[in-house]
Amino acid sequence: MNEKKKTIVRDLGFGDLMHIPPLRVHHQLLRELANNFKLGENRLKTGYGSFKIRPKAIGDALGINASGDLFPQKVNYKDLSEDDKEIFRRF
């Protein structure tokens, strides 16, 4: 991203996303995990059954920080300008 886009991302409150390292996991595997992980139940449903899994275990497996409040500064969508709302929707 160029500096102008980085500034916009930071102004919207998503600057921390730029610090997420690239994952070395095939996108099809990530899609399967996302589709089969039941967030409200913390369960991963597989062909072998369903089991409880903690977000920290997923983070450890993927090499990312998956615990704690990752976005301490929340963005109130209603307070954004129309231009920022468009960027937010695209993001």
N, C-alpha and C positions, 0 to 999 in steps of 0.2 A: 504494500500500500504506500501511496505517496504521503507526504507529511500533512497535506490538507485533509485527506480521508482519515488519517490517524487522529488528527485534532477533533474531527467530528465524532469519531467513535469515543474518544475520551470525554468530550462534552456531554455525550448521551449517557455516560456512566458505565460504558462497556470496555474501558481501557484495560482492565485486567484480562480480558479475553485474548489480548494480543500477546500475553505471556504464557499462554497454554502451548506447550511444546507439540510439534507435529507427532501424531500417533503413527506407530509402525505396525498398525493392525489393519488387515484388509477390510475395506468398506463393507463387504458382504457379511463378514463376521460381526462388525459393529451394528449393522442393521438387524441382524438376527437377535443379538443381545438386546437391542433397544425394543424390538417388537415382542420379545418374550419375557422381559423384566417387568414385573408388576410393582410399580413404585409404592403404592399405598400399602402393599402387603410385604414389601421387601422380599419378593419371591422370584426365582428364576425358573420358568417352566421349560423343561427339556423333553426330549423323546424318552428319557429314562424316568421321568417324573418331575416333581416340583420340590424345590428346597429353598429354605431361607438363606439369604445372603446379605451381608452388610455392605453398604456403599464403600467402606474402607477396603474391603476385599476386592471389589471391582476396580477401585483406584489403584491398588497395589498391582493387580494383574495387568492393567493398562498403562501403569506408570504415570498416573495423574493424581492430583489432590482431589479426592472425592468426599471429604469430610469437612464439617464446619460450615460457617457462613461464607460462601465464596464471593458474595456480592453484598458487602455491608452497606453500600450506598445505593438505595433503590431509586428507580426512575419512575415518577408519576406520569403516566402517559398523557393524562388530561392537561398537565402543565406544559407540555412540549409545544413548540411552534408547529405550524402546518408542514414546514420543510423538514423539521426534525421528526415529525410523525411519519412522513414518507420514508425517511431513512430508516426509522425504527421498523416499519412494516417490511421493507426490503431485507433488513438484517434478519 
